[in-house]
């Protein structure tokens, strides 16, 4: 698939945008959500960035979770009321895919989340609804999730976004060291927690597909941020794998 290295865009018509890769978090000026990895950036002094998927969003698309819907692309959320993305449950503040018939809304990055992620050892499947408590929040609330093949490990897309915000506040916004230590203590080890779960439920036998440490979560993180190539390892890995 051809990727243009430089493009014009209607909401920033004064300058062309150039494709670049960054490991420093940015705020997309289209969907207003966090990003990292591939982006289109104004090379002048405008401080204007777009996720690659936001910059090249198709006018319409269909999604396998909503096979009776046709989503249309909008630069601003339609209507006067508050709208939430049905995938991550975050408020829609900018670019959005919206189905007029059903009222569903999806951020462009959420709309493009891969159905299956591979962290090198196991597959993580994108699911419309969570089947068992989320590893992060312990709840079964609404929103999409990624689930391991054995259906034991579940992680809300929304919870990954919350984890990112906390991590970036500690890493990039110069919060004090006590805050960083507090976060490192509060975020559990995925591998340890899941091992204990299997020992309680399966007589001590640990399911291999659920021995998930930071690597699997980093794959999910990279997809949510608009770069499903899993090149982003350093953003939250240090917090999750401790």
Steps between C-alpha positions, in 0.01 A plus 500: 500500500645834391548762770542860386795674666337841462132595478270803510212500748180710503522604865858625455495626146778759540778238508554142392551231762800268499502141624738432788552256786524609862542320833393816684125518578299761311141621501328452166346826374233299320343260749656672809624162626853392592737367240847361448683343208405599145340841460460777245657822626515857374864582435449871567456653845135396534533213749235311305489118511263232376496126558573327172153343511337838570687671217402232249153412631259363239168687450308191615558145618332195652613311809458125569357575846220706344431330169169683449657844545671732257728744675559846353805710579449837673752770590290587804258282701146539361223647712509723804525239775801321648608194301710203612709264291336158521840329500698685767217694674699825479316816401506584130657843459609505135526264205250217528326225306125518565208278400188712453267204518623350827680792661830314547823701511861389455828691519695436177775314691241287680325428171831368365593278795615160365266209568796285602830606656802273527762575764729227371370225728121516491208670332286768664153530353299822483153449653190718497419415862710386791425148625674502837637776725761728345849436632553873550174623658346176621162590346292378204389841381416595140754552225724285284774283642789280394472142624752218503432177314416315820239771575642564845696820444289807417605863473263787416619731225397784734719365780805492274438867421477584872826317563666696221390834644633411844829374360554805281423736783779338698746472210445823306327751726767501773288378787694430816686173563254397772223503240705280269568252782131501593405409144759225479360350819136537404520350150504120548721251326292334232698178511479464878130580522402260225719224641321531835164496322581174324637341817175575681276386217690211343674318779831674455532452124596824330349561157789593272292740291432709809857544622479854365754761602573844357555379145139410430369826643750703297356342184151614606636845586661543160175409323290740708741784426464456127815296434420126507853408393594456869817707467417693815657318791618764743193710569332292768699180503707596801189564707312187398775241525614585852 
